[in-house]
Amino acid sequence: MSLNSTPSGERVHISLFGMTNAGKSSIINALTNQEISIVSEVKGTTTDPVYKAIEILPIGPCMIVDTAGLDDYSELGDSRKKKTLEVLTKTNVALVVIDITIGISDKDLDIIDKLTEKKIPMVCILNKADQKNITVEELSKIEKEIGAPVVAVSALNKTGIDELKDKIISIIPDDEDKFKLVGDLISPGDIIVLVTPIDKAAPKGRLILPQQQTIRDIIESDAIAVVTKEHELRETLENLKKKPKLVITDSQVFLKASADTPKDIMLTSFSILQARYKGNLLELVKGAKAIEALEDGDNVLIAEGCTHHRQCDDIGTVKIPRWVRQMTGKQINFEHSSGTSFTENIEKYKLVIHCGGCMLNRATMLSRIDDAVNNNIPIVNYGVLIGYVQGILERALEPFPLAKAAYDGEI
């Protein structure tokens, strides 16, 4: 993918935290070698988190997140600090920027403790090294106390920036092989059939992101991608000389795809692939069975990771509530969230139903799943739920033995 087309959810999210005027914005400008962030001596120049898609060589496509100062005592300070802490849920790598002329503050230690608790890889940056020298022994001592890499830099003179990049690279989570969409399920030469409905909900002139990503993953695995619509699936399968390894369908045509796909061909959905790629498929499968335990008056949250124009038969606001009510026969209260907002009161819900999360990064999806699980709230995603209410989830989990064992209650 080129820089401009790399989705935000696929970029390494590098977030900067620290006191006001510690030099976070200057560090961003030095890292990117561009004047991206406003630098000022006036405290509180950066207010709400600022997101900037950029390529940092040799790291690659990144999302840089500049946050407000941890010691913002302005009238809006509490709100800004709250938004700063929300950034933790989507951070792959954290940079804690410390003014070396002032030293490490209690608020710096607080954010370091939060990052450690959430197991977010971090680098502590001792900025303004042009104003105060620090010895190798002092650096080593701070590293031991903090439990994270430490580097002394001067954003002003751009010294120490190459070392900082090296340290960032060394702690970036390496999930490339573990979290492929479909590449680990197939072999070179396998035929994979993708069922992609083209209806009023489909974007004009292009495929949706999970479909694009899956095709790319298939091609990179030296397998063969065959794309068809749901009404042509049966004919497509009949005309293939070689039996496909797998059929991947849009969840909304699960039933038709299942009926038209012979039982000896594995079937799953784009959304289930996303559940594994971006989140925790085992927990999402366990959450599906909570649907039947819903009672009259229960609150259910339907959360989406992006904002989009609602169609008259929208999946999140119309179809899923209808399917759940039909399956349970209960009068359930559905509430909705979208975009970067999730919920601050997850305890009020008996179930969370989340979209596939294609526009969110994996850290965000895992944070949302963990938030639910830690509060004993079942969580399921669209594709898993649709497979469950339509009675074909067990078949759709055949490519994933551990998830199927979770569904069967074996783990």
C-alpha positions as CSV (number, residue, x, y, z in Angstrom):
1,M,0.0,0.0,0.0
2,S,1.2,3.5,-0.7
3,L,1.5,6.1,2.0
4,N,-1.7,7.9,1.0
5,S,-3.8,4.8,0.8
6,T,-2.6,3.1,4.0
7,P,-5.7,3.0,6.3
8,S,-5.3,4.5,9.7
9,G,-6.1,1.2,11.3
10,E,-3.1,-0.4,9.6
11,R,-0.6,2.3,10.6
12,V,1.7,2.1,13.7
13,H,0.1,4.5,16.2
14,I,2.9,6.4,18.0
15,S,1.6,8.6,20.8
16,L,3.5,11.3,22.7
17,F,2.8,12.0,26.3
18,G,4.4,14.5,28.7
19,M,4.2,17.8,30.5
20,T,3.3,21.0,28.8
21,N,6.4,22.5,27.0
22,A,8.4,19.3,27.5
23,G,8.8,19.4,23.7
24,K,6.4,16.8,22.3
25,S,5.6,18.9,19.2
26,S,9.3,19.6,18.6
27,I,10.0,15.9,18.8
28,I,7.3,15.1,16.2
29,N,8.8,17.7,13.9
30,A,12.3,16.3,14.4
31,L,11.1,12.7,13.9
32,T,9.3,13.5,10.7
33,N,11.7,16.2,9.5
34,Q,8.7,18.3,8.8
35,E,6.9,21.2,10.6
36,I,3.9,19.2,11.4
37,S,3.1,20.4,14.9
38,I,2.9,23.9,16.2
39,V,5.8,24.8,18.5
40,S,5.3,27.6,21.0
41,E,6.6,28.7,24.4
42,V,2.9,29.3,25.4
43,K,1.7,26.5,27.6
44,G,-1.2,24.4,26.3
45,T,-0.6,25.0,22.6
46,T,-1.6,21.4,21.9
47,T,-5.2,21.0,23.3
48,D,-7.1,18.0,22.0
49,P,-5.1,15.0,20.6
50,V,-3.9,15.7,17.1
51,Y,-3.6,12.8,14.6
52,K,-1.3,13.0,11.7
53,A,-0.7,10.3,9.1
54,I,2.9,10.3,8.1
55,E,5.7,8.1,7.0
56,I,8.8,8.0,9.2
57,L,11.8,6.4,7.5
58,P,12.7,3.7,8.1
59,I,9.7,2.8,10.3
60,G,7.1,3.2,7.5
61,P,3.5,4.5,7.6
62,C,2.6,5.8,11.0
63,M,-0.1,7.7,12.8
64,I,1.5,10.3,15.1
65,V,-0.7,11.4,18.0
66,D,0.3,14.6,19.8
67,T,-1.5,15.0,23.1
68,A,-2.2,17.8,25.6
69,G,0.2,18.4,28.5
70,L,-0.4,16.2,31.5
71,D,-0.2,19.2,33.8
72,D,-2.8,21.3,31.9
73,Y,-4.6,23.3,34.6
74,S,-6.7,25.4,32.3
75,E,-10.5,25.5,32.5
76,L,-10.7,22.6,29.9
77,G,-7.7,20.8,31.4
78,D,-9.7,17.9,32.9
79,S,-11.4,17.3,29.6
80,R,-8.1,17.4,27.7
81,K,-6.4,15.0,30.1
82,K,-9.3,12.6,29.8
83,K,-8.9,12.7,26.0
84,T,-5.2,12.2,26.4
85,L,-5.7,9.1,28.4
86,E,-8.3,7.8,25.9
87,V,-5.4,7.8,23.4
88,L,-3.8,4.9,25.4
89,T,-6.5,2.6,23.9
90,K,-5.2,3.0,20.4
91,T,-1.4,3.3,21.1
92,N,1.1,0.8,19.6
93,V,4.2,2.7,20.8
94,A,4.3,5.5,23.5
95,L,6.9,8.2,23.7
96,V,7.1,9.9,27.1
97,V,8.8,13.2,26.6
98,I,10.5,14.6,29.7
99,D,12.2,18.0,30.0
100,I,15.7,17.1,31.1
101,T,16.3,20.5,32.6
102,I,13.3,19.9,35.0
103,G,13.5,16.2,35.5
104,I,10.9,13.4,35.8
105,S,7.7,14.6,37.5
106,D,5.1,12.7,39.4
107,K,2.8,13.1,36.4
108,D,5.4,11.6,34.1
109,L,5.7,8.6,36.5
110,D,1.9,8.3,36.5
111,I,1.7,8.0,32.8
112,I,4.6,5.6,32.8
113,D,2.8,3.4,35.3
114,K,-0.4,3.4,33.2
115,L,1.6,2.4,30.1
116,T,3.3,-0.3,32.0
117,E,0.0,-1.6,33.4
118,K,-1.5,-1.7,29.9
119,K,1.7,-3.4,28.6
120,I,2.2,-0.7,25.9
121,P,5.8,-0.5,24.6
122,M,7.4,2.8,25.4
123,V,10.5,4.9,25.0
124,C,11.3,7.7,27.5
125,I,12.8,10.7,25.8
126,L,14.9,13.1,27.8
127,N,14.5,16.2,25.7
128,K,16.6,19.4,25.7
129,A,19.9,17.5,26.0
130,D,21.5,20.6,24.4
131,Q,20.9,22.5,27.7
132,K,22.0,19.8,30.1
133,N,24.4,16.9,29.7
134,I,23.5,13.5,31.0
135,T,26.0,10.6,31.5
136,V,25.7,7.1,30.2
137,E,25.5,5.9,33.9
138,E,22.6,8.3,34.6
139,L,20.7,7.0,31.5
140,S,21.3,3.4,32.6
141,K,20.0,4.2,36.1
142,I,16.8,5.8,34.7
143,E,16.2,2.9,32.4
144,K,16.4,0.5,35.3
145,E,14.0,2.6,37.4
146,I,11.5,3.0,34.6
147,G,11.8,-0.4,33.0
148,A,11.9,1.0,29.5
149,P,14.4,2.3,27.0
150,V,15.6,5.9,27.6
151,V,17.2,8.2,25.0
152,A,18.6,11.7,25.4
153,V,17.8,14.0,22.5
154,S,17.8,17.6,21.5
155,A,14.7,18.3,19.3
156,L,16.2,21.7,18.7
157,N,19.5,20.5,17.3
158,K,18.1,17.1,16.1
159,T,20.7,15.2,18.0
160,G,19.7,11.7,19.2
161,I,16.8,11.4,16.7
162,D,18.4,8.5,14.8
163,E,18.9,6.6,18.1
164,L,15.3,7.4,19.0
165,K,14.1,5.9,15.7
166,D,16.2,2.8,16.4
167,K,14.6,2.4,19.8
168,I,11.1,2.8,18.4
169,I,11.8,0.2,15.8
170,S,13.1,-2.2,18.4
171,I,9.9,-2.1,20.5
172,I,7.2,-2.0,17.7
173,P,5.1,-5.2,18.2
174,D,5.8,-7.6,15.5
175,D,2.4,-9.1,14.7
176,E,2.8,-9.4,10.9
177,D,3.0,-13.2,10.8
178,K,0.7,-13.9,13.7
179,F,-2.2,-11.7,12.6
180,K,-2.6,-12.3,8.9
181,L,-6.2,-12.0,7.6
182,V,-6.2,-15.3,5.7
183,G,-2.6,-16.0,4.6
184,D,-1.9,-18.5,7.4
185,L,-5.0,-20.6,6.4
186,I,-4.0,-21.1,2.7
187,S,-1.2,-22.4,0.6
188,P,0.3,-21.3,-2.8
189,G,-2.1,-22.2,-5.6
190,D,-5.2,-22.5,-3.5
191,I,-8.3,-21.0,-4.9
192,I,-10.2,-18.6,-2.6
193,V,-13.7,-17.4,-3.6
194,L,-14.8,-14.1,-2.3
195,V,-18.5,-13.2,-2.3
196,T,-18.9,-9.4,-2.5
197,P,-22.5,-8.1,-2.8
198,I,-22.9,-4.9,-4.8
199,D,-25.9,-3.2,-3.4
200,K,-27.0,0.2,-2.3
201,A,-24.8,-0.1,0.8
202,A,-21.6,-0.8,-1.3
203,P,-19.3,2.2,-1.9
204,K,-19.4,3.6,-5.5
205,G,-16.6,2.4,-7.7
206,R,-14.6,0.3,-5.1
207,L,-14.7,-2.6,-2.7
208,I,-14.9,-2.1,1.0
209,L,-11.7,-2.1,3.0
210,P,-11.9,-5.7,4.4
211,Q,-12.5,-7.1,0.9
212,Q,-9.5,-5.1,-0.5
213,Q,-7.2,-6.3,2.4
214,T,-8.3,-9.9,2.0
215,I,-7.6,-9.9,-1.7
216,R,-4.2,-8.4,-1.1
217,D,-3.4,-11.1,1.5
218,I,-4.5,-13.9,-0.8
219,I,-2.3,-12.6,-3.7
220,E,0.7,-12.1,-1.3
221,S,0.3,-15.7,-0.3
222,D,0.6,-16.8,-4.0
223,A,-3.0,-18.1,-3.9
224,I,-5.8,-17.3,-6.4
225,A,-8.6,-14.9,-5.6
226,V,-11.9,-15.3,-7.4
227,V,-14.4,-12.5,-6.8
228,T,-18.1,-12.9,-7.4
229,K,-21.5,-11.6,-6.3
230,E,-23.8,-13.7,-4.1
231,H,-26.2,-14.5,-7.0
232,E,-23.4,-15.8,-9.2
233,L,-21.7,-17.9,-6.4
234,R,-23.3,-21.2,-7.4
235,E,-22.4,-20.8,-11.1
236,T,-18.9,-19.6,-10.2
237,L,-18.2,-22.8,-8.1
238,E,-19.6,-25.0,-10.8
239,N,-17.4,-23.5,-13.4
240,L,-14.2,-23.9,-11.4
241,K,-12.1,-26.9,-12.5
242,K,-10.5,-27.1,-9.1
243,K,-12.3,-27.1,-5.8
244,P,-11.7,-23.9,-3.8
245,K,-10.0,-24.1,-0.4
246,L,-12.3,-21.5,1.1
247,V,-15.3,-19.3,0.4
248,I,-15.3,-15.9,2.2
249,T,-18.5,-14.0,2.1
250,D,-20.0,-10.7,3.3
251,S,-21.9,-11.5,6.5
252,Q,-25.1,-10.0,5.2
253,V,-25.5,-12.8,2.6
254,F,-24.3,-15.6,4.9
255,L,-27.4,-17.7,4.5
256,K,-27.3,-17.7,0.7
257,A,-23.6,-18.2,0.5
258,S,-23.9,-21.2,2.9
259,A,-26.7,-22.7,0.9
260,D,-24.8,-22.4,-2.4
261,T,-21.4,-23.6,-1.0
262,P,-21.0,-27.4,-0.9
263,K,-20.4,-28.7,2.6
264,D,-17.0,-30.0,1.7
265,I,-15.8,-26.4,1.1
266,M,-15.0,-24.3,4.1
267,L,-16.9,-21.1,4.5
268,T,-16.4,-18.0,6.6
269,S,-16.9,-14.3,6.4
270,F,-14.9,-11.1,6.1
271,S,-16.1,-10.0,9.5
272,I,-15.0,-13.2,11.2
273,L,-11.6,-12.8,9.6
274,Q,-11.5,-9.2,11.0
275,A,-12.5,-10.5,14.4
276,R,-9.4,-12.6,14.5
277,Y,-7.1,-10.1,12.8
278,K,-8.1,-7.1,14.8
279,G,-9.3,-8.5,18.1
280,N,-9.9,-11.7,20.0
281,L,-12.0,-14.2,18.1
282,L,-12.4,-16.6,21.1
283,E,-13.9,-14.0,23.3
284,L,-16.2,-12.7,20.5
285,V,-17.4,-16.3,19.9
286,K,-18.1,-16.8,23.6
287,G,-20.1,-13.5,23.5
288,A,-22.5,-14.8,20.8
289,K,-24.2,-17.2,23.2
290,A,-25.1,-14.4,25.5
291,I,-27.8,-13.3,23.0
292,E,-30.2,-16.0,24.2
293,A,-29.8,-14.9,27.8
294,L,-31.2,-11.4,27.1
295,E,-34.3,-10.3,28.9
296,D,-37.0,-7.6,28.5
297,G,-35.6,-4.2,29.2
298,D,-31.9,-5.2,28.9
299,N,-29.5,-2.6,27.4
300,V,-27.4,-3.6,24.5
301,L,-24.6,-1.4,23.0
302,I,-24.0,-1.5,19.2
303,A,-20.6,0.1,18.6
304,E,-19.1,1.0,15.2
305,G,-15.5,2.1,14.6
306,C,-16.3,4.6,11.9
307,T,-19.1,7.1,11.0
308,H,-20.9,6.6,7.8
309,H,-24.1,7.6,6.0
310,R,-27.0,5.4,7.3
311,Q,-29.0,3.5,4.7
312,C,-32.7,2.8,5.1
313,D,-31.9,-0.8,6.1
314,D,-28.7,-0.1,7.9
315,I,-26.9,-3.1,9.4
316,G,-26.1,-1.5,12.8
317,T,-29.3,0.4,13.5
318,V,-31.9,-1.7,11.7
319,K,-30.9,-5.3,10.8
320,I,-29.0,-6.4,13.9
321,P,-31.6,-5.1,16.3
322,R,-34.3,-6.8,14.3
323,W,-32.4,-10.1,14.2
324,V,-31.7,-10.1,17.9
325,R,-35.4,-9.2,18.8
326,Q,-36.6,-12.0,16.5
327,M,-34.3,-14.6,18.0
328,T,-34.9,-13.6,21.6
329,G,-38.5,-12.5,21.4
330,K,-37.6,-9.8,24.0
331,Q,-38.0,-6.0,24.1
332,I,-34.4,-4.9,24.2
333,N,-33.1,-1.4,24.5
334,F,-30.4,-0.7,21.8
335,E,-27.9,2.2,22.2
336,H,-25.3,3.1,19.6
337,S,-21.8,4.6,19.5
338,S,-19.6,5.3,16.5
339,G,-16.1,6.6,15.6
340,T,-13.5,7.1,18.3
341,S,-16.1,7.1,21.1
342,F,-17.0,3.8,22.8
343,T,-18.6,4.0,26.2
344,E,-17.7,5.2,29.7
345,N,-20.4,3.1,31.4
346,I,-20.0,-0.4,30.0
347,E,-21.5,-1.9,33.2
348,K,-25.0,-0.8,32.2
349,Y,-25.1,-3.2,29.2
350,K,-25.8,-6.9,29.1
351,L,-24.1,-7.3,25.7
352,V,-21.8,-5.3,23.4
353,I,-22.2,-5.9,19.7
354,H,-19.2,-4.4,17.7
355,C,-18.6,-3.9,14.0
356,G,-15.6,-5.7,12.4
357,G,-13.3,-2.8,13.3
358,C,-11.7,-2.4,9.9
359,M,-11.1,1.3,10.5
360,L,-9.7,0.8,14.0
361,N,-6.2,-0.5,14.8
362,R,-5.8,-3.7,16.8
363,A,-4.8,-2.0,20.0
364,T,-8.1,-0.2,20.0
365,M,-10.2,-3.3,19.4
366,L,-8.3,-5.3,22.0
367,S,-8.8,-2.4,24.5
368,R,-12.5,-2.4,23.9
369,I,-12.8,-6.2,24.2
370,D,-10.7,-6.2,27.4
371,D,-12.9,-3.4,28.8
372,A,-16.0,-5.6,28.3
373,V,-14.4,-8.9,29.5
374,N,-12.9,-7.2,32.6
375,N,-16.4,-6.1,33.5
376,N,-17.9,-9.5,32.8
377,I,-19.9,-8.0,29.8
378,P,-20.1,-10.4,26.8
379,I,-19.0,-8.9,23.5
380,V,-19.5,-10.1,20.0
381,N,-18.9,-8.7,16.5
382,Y,-21.2,-8.3,13.6
383,G,-20.1,-11.3,11.6
384,V,-20.0,-13.7,14.6
385,L,-23.5,-12.5,15.6
386,I,-25.0,-12.8,12.2
387,G,-23.6,-16.4,11.8
388,Y,-25.0,-17.2,15.2
389,V,-28.6,-15.9,14.7
390,Q,-28.7,-17.5,11.3
391,G,-27.6,-20.9,12.6
392,I,-24.4,-21.2,10.6
393,L,-21.7,-20.0,13.0
394,E,-20.4,-23.5,13.7
395,R,-19.7,-24.0,10.0
396,A,-18.2,-20.5,9.7
397,L,-15.7,-21.4,12.4
398,E,-14.4,-24.6,10.8
399,P,-11.2,-22.8,9.6
400,F,-10.5,-21.8,13.2
401,P,-10.3,-24.9,15.5
402,L,-9.6,-22.9,18.7
403,A,-12.6,-20.6,18.1
404,K,-14.8,-23.6,17.3
405,A,-13.7,-25.2,20.6
406,A,-14.6,-22.0,22.4
407,Y,-18.0,-22.1,20.7
408,D,-18.5,-25.7,21.8
409,G,-17.6,-24.8,25.4
410,E,-14.4,-26.9,25.3
411,I,-12.2,-24.0,26.3
